[in-house]
Amino acid sequence: MDPIIAATHLDPYPYYASLRADGGLSFHQGSGLWVASSARAVAAILAHPDCKVRPAHEPVPKAIAQGAAGKVFGQLMRMNEGERQRCPRSAIQPGLELIDAEAVSALVRARLISPSADGLRKAMFMGPVCVVAALLGFSPTEGRATSELTADFVACLSPLSNQAQLDAAHVAAERLGGYFVERLSAGDNQSPLLEGIRQRLADHDTLLANLIGLFSQTYEATAGLIGNALLALIRNPQLKGEMQRDPARVSDLLAEVQRHDPSVQNTRRFVSAPCEIGGASLKPGDAILVLLASANRDPQLNDNPDTLILDRPTRRSFTFGADRHQCPGQALALNIASATLGEILTRNIALDQLAWEYRPSLNGRIPLFTELSEAQP
């Protein structure tokens, strides 16, 4: 195993523990990356001003730099620093914080979730984007269309994507931008969330890019959160009955799953100036693989970290980032996932009849479910 492919390994956590035992921040010869695995090292790197989200020489990946997806990528707040990060964040975060959890639940309940592996896949990937689309004022039909386009767009975020997928991502970026242009020009005030963001973010291109970013961030991270919670129920069958008897416990499960088995296993930082972190001397151009999932399991961060504890009194997690790049949509993602998982449980889907494998990724841990009968030769 190596620290990159660990994200989709059946159980990467013993390997992460071995990395922490090596000091928490060390150079991995095979990948040419510094690897931060301890809570102390991860916290220091996420907070350090000289550890940037993109390398200075390549603010946009070369593979997409000349297309529409690259234009969006280059203006996403999560891919920028300084004012280019703070300005869109300050425009988007206030509205996300005002979204009512019951309103989210009502939007989730309005969608039909079929009791099958295909139904689960749609609930995990398409459903959350449809919820965000509705909050932004789109109709159900438009929500379905934008969720399908988002599925194509997120390919531009993965170095594993082939040229056909990247070409589709460029098309999706253009079409998603078109949907938002139409919604913004409607002037019907159907979405207080969208209207508030528009008023706080004047630059048109930055506005469009980060609205698309809301969809793309929702798509993968929330899908993995829902999927890994389902895996927790499969691995701990007694929890399913507990959730069905007391639906309020679903939120407790999601809160612990995002720490214990997160959908985002790692992120990267790029050193922009000489600095010393955790006793290691880093130089400009160095790349750091930041193992968020390993830090979550560090005994220095959480007691008894390898155990799934729903009533954990002082839960600490790096899953949604930290400091200036902490995800502003954490509460919304957890609310969507909680409502979706609750609806899945009301349909009493036979989880023991599901097979699964992880979606190919270098940083995401997102299970894809199939019917057990289909998975067997």
N, C-alpha and C positions, 0 to 999 in steps of 0.2 A: 504494500500500500504506500501511497505518497499523499501529501497533504491536499493535493488538488482533487484526485479521484476519490478521496475519502468521503466527499459530500454525498455520493450516491452508493456508498458501500452499505451492506446489510447492517453492520454495526461498527461505525467508525470511532466510537467513544473510547474503547481501550487504547486505540492508537493515539487519540488526542491526549489521553492521560500520560502516555509514554513521552510525548513531546513536551508536556508540562514538566515532567520529571527531568528533562534535559535542560531546564532553565527558563523556559517560557518564551524566549526570543533567541532564535538560532538561525544560521544560514543553511538552507537546504541545497546541496550541490546539484541534485538531479534536476531541479526546476529553475535554479538560479535565482531563487527568491529568499528573502528573509521571511521567517514564519513566526508569527506571534500567536502563542497558544495559551498563555496564562492570563488571568483576569488583570493582573497588574500591567503586563505588557500591552494588552489590548486597550485598556483604558488610557494608557500613556500615549499610544499611537493615535487613537481617535481624537485626543485632545490637542495633539502637538500641531502648532501652526505650520511647521515645515513638512508635514505629511499630508499630501494633497490627494484628491480623488482621481486626478488624471495626470499622466506624465506631461511635463512642460512641452516636450517636442511633439506630442500627439494628443491634443485636446479632444479630438474626435477620431475614432478608429479609422484607419486608412481604408478599410474595406467598404465603409459607408460614407466617407467624407464628401463625395461628390454628388450625393443624391438627397432626396427629400428627407429620408430617415436620418441622415447625418445632420441636416439642418436642425431637425428637432432635437436630436441628441445633444448638439452643441449648446443648446439653450436650456436644457433641463437643470433645475436647481440642484439636483443631486449629483450632477456631473460638473459643477462649477464651484468656485470659491469666491469669497469677498462679496461685493455688492451683487454680482450676478447670481449668487446663491441666496443672499439675505433678502433681496427685493422680492422675488417671486414667493419665497417662503412667507414673508410678512403679509403678502397678499392672500395666500391660500390658507394658511394655518387658522386664522380667526374663524373663518366660516366652517371649517371641519370640526372645530371644537364646539360649535353650537348645534351640530346635528343631533337630533333626539334619537335615542336608542329604540324607542317604540316605533318611530317613523321608519327606521331601518327594518325592524321586525315585520312591519306591515308590508313593506315592499318585498321582502323575502317570501312572506306567506302568500303573496299574490301570484307567485310563480309556481307552476306545477312541477314537482320533483318526482319523476317516475322511479319506482323501486327496482332499479337495475343498475348494472355497472355503467352503462351509457348515461343513465339519469344522474348518477353520482358525478361523472365527469363533467356534465353540463352544469350541475349545481356548484361544483368546485371552481370551474374556470369561467363559464359564461355568466352565471348568476350574479356574482359580485360586481362585475362590470355593468350589468344591467341595472343593479341597484344604484351605483354611482351615476350612471347615465340618467336615471329617473330623478335623482337629486339635483342634477344639472339642468333639468327641464325637458329632456328628450322623451318622446313617446315610447311605449313598449316596442313598437316595430323598429324605431330608430335605435333603441337600446340593444336589440338583438343584432342589428347590423353593425353597430359600433363594437360590440363584443367580439364579433367574428373578425372585424378589421384589427382589433387589438391583438387577437391571437396571431395574426400575420405580422403586425408591427414589432412585437417583442422579439422576433427573430433577430432584429438588428442589434439587440443587446447581448447576444451570445456569440462567442468566437467559434462555436461548433456549427453554426449555420452555413449551409452551402449557398452557392450563388443564386440558385432559383429562390431560395427562402429570402435572401437579401433583396432580390428584385421585388418580391412580393411585399417586403417591408417598406420599400420606397413608395410603392403604389398605395399601401395602407396609410402611410403617413400623409400623403396628399389627400386621400379621401376622408380621413379623420379630420384633417384641417378644414376641409370643405363642410363637414357636418357642423363643426364649431362655428365657422363663419356664418352659416345659415341660422344657427341657434342664437348667436350674439346679435344678429341683425333683426331677429324677430320682434324684439322690443315688447314682448308680452309679459315680462316680469313674472314668468312662471316659476323661476328658481331664485330664491333669495341667495342661495349659495353662489350661483353663477354671477348674479348681479353684484354681489359684494366683491368677488374676485375681480370682476371687470373694473369696478370703481377704484380698486386699490392697485391695479397693475395696468399702467397706461400703454406700455410698449406692446404693439399688436403681435409681433412674431413671438416674443417671450410669453405672452399670454396664451397663444395657441399651443406652443410647445409644451407648456407646463400643464395645460388642461389635458393634452394627450398623455402627459406623464402621469396624471392621476389615474387614467385608465390602465396604463402599463404597470404601474406599481401595484395597483389592485389585483391585476390579473394573476400574476405568478405568486406573490407573497401570500395572498389570501387563499389561493388554491392549495398551496402547500400546508398552510395552517389547518384548513379543513381536513385535508387528506391525512396529515400526521395525527390529528385528533382521532380520526376513524381507525388508524392503525393502533393507537393507544387502546381503543375499545376492543379491537380484535385481540390484542395481546393480553388484555385484562378484562375478560368477559363479564366479570361481576360489575364492572363500572357501567355497562350498558343499562342494566336494570336499575342501578342507582340513579342514572341520568333520567330514565323514563319516569321513575317515581317522584323525582324532585328536579324539574327542568331548570331550576335556578343553578343547579350544580354544573350545568353545561358551561357557564362562564368561568367557573373555577377550573374546569378541565382545560379550557382553551388557554387560560392564563398560565397554567403549568406546562402545557405542551409547547407553547412558544419558547419556554426556557429549556425544557428537557429534550426536545427533539425538533428544533426550529427549521422552518422552511428555507431560511437564508443561513447557510452554514458558514460562509466566509465573505469577505469583501477585500478590496485592495487599497493600498495607499502607496504614493510615490514620493520619494524624498526630493525636496527642492533645494535644500541647503544643508551643509554639514551639521550633524546633530548627534547627540548621544542619548540613547534610550535604553534603560535597563542594563547598563554596562556595555552595550554594543555601540560601536562607532559607525554611524551610517553616513553615506556620502550622496551627493546629488546624483540622481538617476537610479538609485537603488529602489527596488520594488519590494513591497511587504505584503504577504498574504496574511490577512487578519482573521484568525479562526474564532469567530463569534461563538460558534457552538461549543468549542472547547472551553472558552472562558466561562460560559454559562455553567459548565460542569466542574469548574475549579472549586475545590473545598474552601479556598480562601474567600470565595464570593457567596457560596450557598452551602449550608450544612447538609450532609447526606445528599450530595448533588446527583448521584446516579439513580435515586429513587423518585418515582413519580408521586408527588405529595400534593393533593388538591388543596389542602388547608395550610400550605406552607406560609408561615407567619411573616417572614421577611424575604420575599422573593426578589432576586436581582437578576437582570438579564441584559445582554447586549444585542438581542435579536433585532430590535428596531433602531439600532445605532446608538450614538451618544454624542453629547456636545453639539457642535454647530450643525452636524448632519443627522441628528436624531429625526426619525420619521415623523412628520406632522400628522400622519393619518393613522397612528397606532390605535387610537380608540375606535375609529371607524372600522378598521380592519377586524378588530376583535369583535365588534358588534355584529358585523356582517357574518363572520365565521360562526359566532355563537347562535345567531338566528337560523343560519343554514343548517348547522348540525342539529339544532332542536327540531327542525322540520324533517330532517332525515330520520331522526329517532322516532318521530310520531308515525312514520310509515313502516316502522318495525322491519327494516330491510335486513335480510339474513346476512349479516356481515361475515359469518363463518363460511359462506359460500363464495367469497370473493378471493381472487388471486390478485397479486399486484407486483409491479416493478417500478423502479424509480425512473422518472423522465431524465434523459441524458442532459447533464448539466455539469458545469465546473464549479458552481457555487450554490445551486438550489437543491433542495431535498423535497421533491414533489412526487408522491406516489400516483401511479396510474393504475386504475382498477379494471379488472376483467372478471367475467363469470368464471368460477373455478372449473366448470365443465369445459369451457372454451380453452382454458390454459393447459388442460391435460391432453397428451397425445392420443 
